[in-house]
Amino acid sequence: MSSPVATTGAGEKRLSQSSSRSRTQPQTHQLPLHQGDVNESTLGPDAAARAGVDPKPAGPIAVRAEGESGRSGIHPASFLKITLRSSSWASRAVNILWPAVPAALAVRYARPEWDLPIFILAYIAMVPCANLIGFAAQGLAQKLPHVWGVLAETTLGSLVEIILFMVLITRVNEKDGVDYIQVIRAAILGSVLATMLLCLGLCFIAGGIRRDETSFSETVSEAGSGLLLTAGFGLAIPTVFQRSLMGGVLSDEELLTKTIQISRSTAVLLIIAYLIYVFFQARTHHGIYDVIFEEDSKRDADKNKDAHRHRLTLTECILALAVSIALVAVLATILVDKIHYLVEERNVSDAFVGLILVPLVEKAAEHLTAVDEAWDNQMNFALSHVLGATLQTALFNGPLVVIVGWGLDKNMGLNFETFDMVVLILAILTVGNFLRDQKSNYLEGSLLVIVYVAIAVAAAYYPKPVSAHEAGAEVPTTSTGGGVEEAVHRLMF
């Protein structure tokens, strides 16, 4: 029995012979053919038979030849050599931080009272572990078709975020002075903002440094922009509901209960929307994305180096994922344990911890991968990683922690602070405007990064809502919220 690659090669040969015999016939198929397109479902049974292609659909699942490592099993020396060299200069630079991993573990158990050094070491140690997850996921993605590979790489790259969310939700209701619900909410929006503004801005800068401008597919940008608006709309519903009814006929307890119920319903609907998006991209319309990613692969500035780069075996990819995920779980627990020190002793706001500190470390792998792809002129790949990671946080990871909190009887909802929600909506509108012309340059990238830095500065000065109540001060939620909403209305209309 021939392999899928060999079968495809034979089909391509027969297709070439058929096309050479019919050069005088008019062209009816303008898109480049690929392994997932040349079958009965795209050509029809009669056309497939004339083209010499197997009339049975090839399907979206097949192993790509460029993912082959030429080895099998586990080879410790090769495994360490390949992982340390990684796939890009940024990943290799991050590997310098690996000594922080044993240092964080040693200090945590030898000197547990050293709160600040433990937090700093654990925070730094998370970066190479997240990078290893991204590198192993990238190696695994190379063994899959392009669309499935991007989905697998994006999903595995978000494991750090999911682990941190799960650790944080288990700490809710602990009386250590930290509002973990507030941290999680800020982390959800902070992750979206970090990927959508900081990472995308760095991608535009990296692509614009080596060339005047970079271009990307209309399909990727339009689908991503529409889904971002949908995600922002869904996340805003519980917040708008709560803010509009504050000081009305409902008591505070009744309003909170109804807001939590709406948040849980919205979370289920957002997850359904994400599953439909995955099915659309990977199953029914995978041919469109395969063509786009194939064209991006041809434009890869480092494709000759990549072709000769050693790769991990399937077993080594799984081993690297297992080791890195285990380390991330341990380090996430250590990191969360010391958040109370930053909040209580160092007076760092919950908003800054969730909106800035947590997202930067949890999305490190995705950011490095996307920037490297933009540097190599693979902007469609970079944009797919940015939009994919953003949508997964907004449509899946964030709603998932709400549902897990529901199961744990935690009052986790999607009722965000007005500041966070307004910033999110404005960021979505800004990014959508930059994606509209399917072109980018370093100026647009610089503007996105500057906007993110401005948000970080504002988050650093944002007060704790709990502290205002404890101090007996009036929290200007309604008046401030109304003023901000009026300002947004003037900007949008």
C-alpha positions as a printed Julia matrix, in Angstrom:
493×3 Matrix{Float64}:
   0.0    0.0     0.0
   1.46   3.35   -1.03
   1.82   6.22    1.41
  -0.38   9.36    1.23
   2.61  11.37   -0.01
   3.39   8.9    -2.77
  -0.23   8.71   -3.81
  -0.44  12.48   -3.98
   2.74  12.62   -6.05
   1.31  10.14   -8.53
  -1.92  12.12   -8.71
   0.02  15.32   -9.37
   1.99  13.56  -12.14
  -1.16  12.31  -13.83
  -2.72  15.76  -13.44
   0.31  17.34  -15.12
   0.1   14.87  -18.02
  -3.62  15.59  -18.39
  -3.09  19.35  -18.37
  -0.35  19.06  -21.03
  -2.76  17.23  -23.33
  -5.43  19.94  -22.94
  -3.47  23.17  -23.21
  -5.88  24.53  -25.82
  -8.83  24.21  -23.47
  -9.87  27.3   -21.48
  -8.74  27.5   -17.88
 -11.57  27.15  -15.36
  -9.67  26.66  -12.09
  -7.52  29.66  -11.18
  -6.5   28.76   -7.62
  -3.36  26.6    -7.17
  -4.21  23.01   -6.44
  -3.06  21.35   -3.24
  -3.41  18.01   -1.57
  -6.72  18.82    0.11
  -8.29  20.26   -3.07
  -7.59  17.72   -5.83
 -10.36  15.26   -5.23
 -13.94  14.52   -6.15
 -15.33  17.19   -3.85
 -13.53  19.99   -5.73
 -13.32  18.7    -9.31
 -16.41  16.48   -9.4
 -16.33  12.74  -10.2
 -16.08  13.16  -14.01
 -13.44  15.88  -13.9
 -11.49  13.96  -11.26
 -11.49  10.86  -13.46
 -10.29  12.86  -16.49
  -7.57  14.46  -14.36
  -6.36  11.09  -13.18
  -7.1   11.86   -9.55
  -8.54   9.4    -7.05
 -12.29  10.19   -7.01
 -12.43   9.58   -3.26
 -11.94  12.74   -1.2
  -8.46  13.04    0.24
  -9.76  14.76    3.36
  -8.02  17.41    5.43
  -5.96  14.98    7.53
  -2.62  13.92    6.03
   1.02  14.03    7.11
   3.21  16.52    5.3
   6.58  15.34    4.02
   8.36  18.49    5.28
   7.56  17.41    8.82
   9.7   14.29    8.55
  12.7   14.16   10.87
  14.42  11.15    9.3
  14.58   9.53   12.73
  12.26   7.68   15.06
  11.99   7.31   18.82
  14.02   9.42   21.25
  17.67  10.4    20.84
  18.7   12.41   23.93
  21.7   14.17   22.36
  19.81  15.18   19.22
  16.76  16.13   21.29
  18.72  18.56   23.48
  20.68  19.96   20.54
  17.58  20.64   18.45
  15.55  22.15   21.3
  18.36  24.46   22.39
  18.91  25.72   18.85
  15.14  26.13   18.4
  13.72  27.52   15.18
  14.5   31.24   15.32
  16.93  33.72   16.79
  14.3   34.91   19.29
  13.69  31.39   20.57
  17.42  30.76   20.89
  17.79  33.96   22.9
  14.98  32.89   25.24
  16.7   29.55   25.88
  19.37  31.47   27.79
  16.78  31.81   30.58
  16.59  28.05   31.3
  18.82  28.32   34.43
  16.0   30.34   36.03
  13.84  27.18   36.13
  15.92  25.19   38.67
  16.74  28.44   40.48
  13.04  29.24   40.96
  12.29  25.74   42.23
  15.28  25.73   44.57
  14.56  29.15   46.09
  10.85  28.35   46.46
  11.48  25.31   48.64
  14.72  26.43   50.32
  13.68  30.01   51.14
   9.86  30.25   50.91
   9.88  33.59   52.75
  11.77  35.3    49.88
   8.59  36.46   48.17
   9.93  38.94   45.61
  12.91  36.84   44.37
  10.63  33.8    44.06
   8.07  35.75   42.02
  10.74  37.22   39.73
  12.47  33.87   39.17
   9.19  32.03   38.55
   8.06  34.76   36.16
  11.31  34.55   34.18
  11.31  30.74   34.25
   7.85  30.62   32.67
   9.22  32.17   29.46
  11.58  29.34   28.32
   9.0   26.74   29.34
   6.34  28.48   27.26
   8.88  28.75   24.44
   9.49  24.98   24.57
   5.74  24.38   24.32
   5.65  26.62   21.27
   8.67  24.93   19.67
   7.32  21.42   20.23
   3.91  22.52   18.96
   5.57  23.98   15.88
   7.38  20.69   15.24
   4.12  18.81   15.63
   2.34  21.27   13.33
   4.89  20.63   10.57
   3.75  17.02   10.48
   0.13  18.05    9.82
  -1.61  19.88    6.96
  -1.22  23.64    7.12
  -4.65  24.48    8.55
  -4.62  21.72   11.15
  -1.03  22.61   11.98
  -1.88  26.25   12.68
  -4.85  25.19   14.83
  -2.76  22.68   16.79
   0.05  25.18   17.29
  -2.34  27.91   18.46
  -4.17  25.56   20.83
  -1.02  24.16   22.41
   0.45  27.65   22.66
  -2.55  28.65   24.8
  -1.97  25.89   27.36
   0.07  28.26   29.52
  -2.88  30.64   29.66
  -5.36  27.88   30.46
  -3.14  26.52   33.24
  -2.75  29.98   34.8
  -6.5   30.57   34.62
  -7.22  27.23   36.29
  -4.73  27.91   39.09
  -6.19  31.39   39.64
  -9.81  30.2    39.75
  -8.96  27.68   42.48
  -7.69  30.56   44.66
 -10.95  32.52   44.59
 -12.45  33.15   48.04
  -9.07  32.84   49.74
  -8.67  35.63   52.29
  -5.21  36.87   51.39
  -6.15  40.37   50.22
  -6.21  39.59   46.49
  -9.33  39.75   44.34
  -8.52  36.77   42.1
 -11.76  37.24   40.17
 -10.57  40.72   39.25
  -7.16  39.34   38.26
  -8.73  36.68   36.0
 -11.06  39.16   34.32
  -8.2   41.56   33.71
  -6.02  38.68   32.48
  -8.64  37.65   29.9
  -8.8   41.12   28.39
  -5.09  41.68   28.95
  -4.27  38.57   26.95
  -6.47  39.77   24.1
  -4.88  43.23   24.17
  -1.32  41.91   24.41
  -1.78  39.66   21.4
  -3.89  42.06   19.35
  -1.86  45.22   19.99
   1.63  44.31   21.19
   2.2   41.09   19.23
   0.54  42.3    16.03
   2.41  45.58   16.3
   5.73  43.76   16.66
   4.81  41.6    13.64
   4.15  44.71   11.54
   7.47  46.19   12.7
   9.42  42.97   12.03
   7.92  42.64    8.56
   8.36  46.33    7.76
  12.02  46.52    8.72
  13.16  44.22    5.89
  10.74  45.51    3.22
   8.67  48.62    2.47
   5.39  46.93    3.27
   4.0   43.45    3.79
   0.74  42.06    2.47
  -1.65  39.41    3.69
  -4.78  37.67    2.51
  -8.16  39.36    2.48
  -9.74  36.1     3.65
  -7.64  35.95    6.81
  -8.02  39.64    7.68
 -11.78  39.89    7.03
 -12.64  36.68    8.87
 -10.42  37.71   11.78
 -11.83  41.24   12.0
 -15.41  40.0    11.97
 -14.75  37.41   14.64
 -12.94  39.97   16.81
 -15.98  42.25   16.71
 -18.23  39.3    17.53
 -16.02  38.32   20.47
 -15.93  41.89   21.77
 -19.7   42.15   21.49
 -20.2   38.89   23.38
 -17.8   39.85   26.16
 -19.46  43.26   26.52
 -23.01  41.96   27.09
 -22.68  41.11   30.83
 -20.76  44.34   31.49
 -23.34  46.53   29.74
 -26.16  44.71   31.54
 -24.63  45.28   34.97
 -23.58  48.89   34.37
 -26.95  49.92   32.92
 -28.92  48.57   35.92
 -26.7   49.85   38.73
 -28.69  51.95   41.19
 -31.98  50.79   39.68
 -34.82  48.55   40.81
 -32.57  45.55   41.48
 -30.58  45.21   44.67
 -26.83  44.71   44.44
 -27.16  41.02   45.29
 -29.9   40.42   42.72
 -27.96  42.32   40.06
 -24.8   40.29   40.72
 -26.74  37.01   40.58
 -28.37  37.88   37.25
 -25.06  39.12   35.83
 -23.35  35.84   36.73
 -26.19  33.89   35.1
 -25.91  35.97   31.93
 -22.12  35.49   31.97
 -22.49  31.71   32.12
 -24.99  31.68   29.26
 -22.75  33.97   27.23
 -19.74  31.74   27.94
 -21.54  28.7    26.52
 -22.56  30.64   23.41
 -19.03  31.97   22.85
 -17.56  28.46   23.07
 -20.13  27.28   20.5
 -19.08  30.18   18.24
 -15.43  29.14   18.6
 -16.2   25.51   17.7
 -18.08  26.67   14.59
 -15.06  28.8    13.64
 -12.71  25.83   14.04
 -15.01  23.6    11.99
 -15.24  26.27    9.29
 -11.48  26.73    9.1
 -10.37  23.12    9.42
 -13.12  21.15    7.73
 -15.55  22.82    5.34
 -13.34  25.66    4.03
  -9.86  24.29    4.68
  -9.06  24.48    0.95
  -9.18  28.27    1.01
  -6.74  28.49    3.91
  -4.47  25.75    2.52
  -3.94  27.76   -0.67
  -3.13  30.88    1.36
  -0.65  29.09    3.62
   1.0   27.31    0.66
   1.64  30.68   -0.97
   3.05  31.99    2.31
   5.43  29.02    2.53
   6.81  29.9    -0.89
   7.55  33.45    0.3
   9.45  32.26    3.39
  12.74  34.15    3.45
  14.41  31.31    5.4
  12.87  28.39    3.53
  16.27  27.08    2.41
  17.57  27.06    5.99
  14.34  25.54    7.24
  14.57  22.74    4.69
  17.95  21.65    6.1
  17.12  22.22    9.78
  16.95  19.11   11.97
  13.52  18.32   13.36
  12.15  16.51   16.37
  10.52  13.14   15.97
   6.87  12.7    16.88
   7.88  11.0    20.14
  10.28  13.83   20.99
   7.57  16.43   20.31
   5.24  14.68   22.72
   8.03  14.36   25.32
   8.9   18.06   25.04
   5.24  19.0    25.45
   4.85  16.76   28.51
   7.96  18.14   30.25
   7.22  21.78   29.47
   3.55  21.54   30.48
   4.51  19.92   33.8
   7.04  22.68   34.5
   4.51  25.37   33.58
   1.96  23.88   35.99
   4.47  23.94   38.87
   5.76  27.43   38.07
   2.21  28.78   37.64
   1.36  27.59   41.14
   4.46  29.28   42.55
   3.71  32.47   40.62
   0.11  32.71   41.8
   1.17  32.03   45.4
   3.21  35.25   45.36
   0.66  37.55   43.73
  -0.64  38.53   47.18
   2.84  39.86   48.02
   2.81  42.22   45.02
  -0.71  43.41   45.78
  -0.45  43.76   49.56
   3.21  44.6    50.16
   4.25  46.31   46.92
   0.88  47.99   46.28
   0.66  46.72   42.7
  -2.95  46.91   41.52
  -4.94  43.83   40.62
  -5.63  45.44   37.25
  -1.92  45.74   36.41
  -1.16  42.17   37.49
  -3.98  40.76   35.39
  -3.93  43.18   32.47
  -0.14  43.35   31.92
   2.02  40.94   33.95
   0.08  37.7    33.49
  -0.62  38.05   29.73
   2.99  38.84   28.84
   4.29  35.58   30.27
   1.4   33.36   29.21
   1.56  34.43   25.55
   5.35  34.43   25.18
   5.45  31.4    22.86
   2.77  32.74   20.53
   4.43  36.15   20.36
   7.86  34.75   19.49
   6.46  32.45   16.8
   4.36  35.15   15.16
   7.17  37.74   15.13
   9.59  35.22   13.6
   7.09  34.41   10.84
   6.56  38.1    10.09
  10.33  38.57    9.92
  10.46  35.79    7.29
   7.71  37.47    5.21
   5.09  34.89    6.19
   2.52  37.47    7.24
  -0.49  35.19    6.7
   1.0   32.67    9.13
   1.82  35.46   11.6
  -1.64  36.98   11.3
  -3.26  33.56   11.73
  -1.31  33.02   14.94
  -2.19  36.47   16.27
  -5.88  36.28   15.4
  -6.09  32.61   16.36
  -4.59  33.21   19.81
  -6.77  36.28   20.34
  -9.96  34.49   19.34
  -9.11  31.44   21.42
  -8.73  33.6    24.52
 -11.92  35.58   23.88
 -14.12  32.75   22.6
 -12.75  29.72   24.44
 -10.23  30.22   27.24
 -12.09  33.08   28.93
 -15.52  31.41   28.72
 -13.94  28.13   29.82
 -12.77  29.59   33.13
 -16.32  30.92   33.69
 -17.75  27.43   33.21
 -15.07  25.86   35.44
 -15.85  28.47   38.1
 -19.52  27.55   37.74
 -18.65  23.93   38.47
 -16.53  24.97   41.46
 -19.32  27.25   42.77
 -17.25  30.4    42.2
 -18.94  33.65   41.18
 -16.79  34.07   38.1
 -18.47  36.27   35.51
 -17.69  38.33   32.44
 -18.67  41.63   34.08
 -15.49  43.58   33.37
 -14.46  47.02   34.53
 -15.69  49.84   32.29
 -12.1   50.92   31.62
 -11.14  47.43   30.43
 -14.16  47.02   28.16
 -13.86  50.44   26.53
 -10.16  49.85   25.85
 -10.96  46.45   24.32
 -13.63  47.8    21.95
 -11.41  50.68   20.84
  -8.5   48.27   20.28
 -10.68  45.99   18.12
 -11.79  48.97   16.01
  -8.18  50.17   15.63
  -6.84  46.77   14.59
  -9.75  46.21   12.2
  -8.97  49.53   10.52
  -5.3   48.58   10.07
  -6.24  45.2     8.59
  -8.71  46.68    6.11
  -6.24  47.29    3.23
  -4.41  43.92    3.59
  -1.08  45.76    3.9
   1.13  46.72    6.82
   4.31  48.65    7.58
   6.45  49.52   10.57
   4.54  52.78   11.17
   1.28  50.94   11.86
   3.17  48.46   14.03
   4.76  51.25   16.06
   1.38  52.87   16.64
  -0.1   49.61   17.94
   2.81  49.12   20.35
   2.52  52.72   21.58
  -1.19  52.24   22.25
  -0.43  49.1    24.28
   2.23  50.91   26.33
  -0.27  53.7    27.05
  -2.78  51.13   28.29
  -0.09  49.57   30.51
   0.69  52.96   32.07
  -3.0   53.58   32.76
  -3.37  50.09   34.28
  -0.46  50.78   36.63
  -2.39  53.72   38.13
  -5.78  52.02   38.12
  -7.07  51.71   41.73
  -8.46  48.58   43.33
 -12.28  48.7    43.33
 -12.33  46.74   46.59
 -10.06  49.26   48.26
 -12.41  52.13   47.39
 -15.34  50.35   49.03
 -13.3   49.49   52.09
 -12.29  53.12   52.46
 -15.94  54.17   52.45
 -15.55  56.31   49.36
 -18.2   56.59   46.72
 -17.21  54.62   43.67
 -18.08  56.72   40.62
 -19.13  53.74   38.55
 -22.28  55.16   37.03
 -21.06  58.69   36.37
 -17.64  57.65   35.09
 -19.1   54.82   33.09
 -21.66  57.16   31.55
 -18.99  59.7    30.68
 -16.78  57.1    29.08
 -19.7   55.58   27.19
 -20.65  59.05   25.92
 -17.07  59.64   24.77
 -17.0   56.31   22.97
 -20.31  57.16   21.3
 -18.84  60.42   20.0
 -15.73  58.62   18.69
 -17.69  55.9    16.93
 -20.53  58.0    15.53
